[in-house]
């Protein structure tokens, strides 16, 4: 635990499973983005608040990442995939908030 790395910043996470299904991934994305930006009355009374999502990691499969990337773009939320290689996702005009840690399929 190095206090000089990201001082005064707390990192959190929320793990979701897409079940390798586009519909599940979109449902989870909506829940993650929309509900994290809402604050209930009970949250205000308890002194806690929701923290907006800063980024999404995943999905693993390109066919799941494509619709999720389209949705997250509406909220200017970055998506980082560790294994989506579809060339479609290289289109910066359509998927400007999508990033990956592996090369696209046209570089394999």
Beta strands, then each sheet from edge to edge (+ up, - down):
strand 1: 55-57
strand 2: 78-81
strand 3: 98-100
sheet 1: 1+ 2+ 3+
end
